[in-house]
């Protein structure tokens, strides 16, 4: 082959890789965590609303999690709620911090709970529109979780997650 032919083959390969990347519709990027509302406040019961966007479409967001605690390093003293299965099941981290309590299908009469918090599955709202996912999560904190906590969120797509991001502060009274 002449050098001109090698360059042409290389250009074809690069074009094919670019076309493949463009057709993936953003599947190799992480979902983007938006706002959590309310971002601050106080009380024992509150519905937290989280906005997440993903270029591949809201239907490709696999799970969303909330963490209410002083530090991500101390999950044993926090309320950690995970909405999994394409955002169709809710589970709360076990009291011993070794896995999750059994999940409850979103929209059913069950309650996901541990000794720090509870979530009635029938009151969770999941809304999808285009690239946007909005989760409204009603949380009741127990006496085991008192005082000031930070509000963290994370979301996962097909290949990457957003990483935990601090999105607010809450005082559990």
Secondary structure, DSSP 8 states (H G I E B T S, - for coil): --HHHHHHHHHHHHHHHHHHHHHTTTTTS--EEEEEESSEEE-SEEEEEEEEE-TT-GGG--EEEEEEES-TT-GGGSEEEEEETTTTEEEEB-TTSSSB---EETTSS-EEE-SSEEEEGGG-EEEEETTEEEEEEEEEE-TTS-EEEEEEEEEE-SS-B---EEEEEEEE-
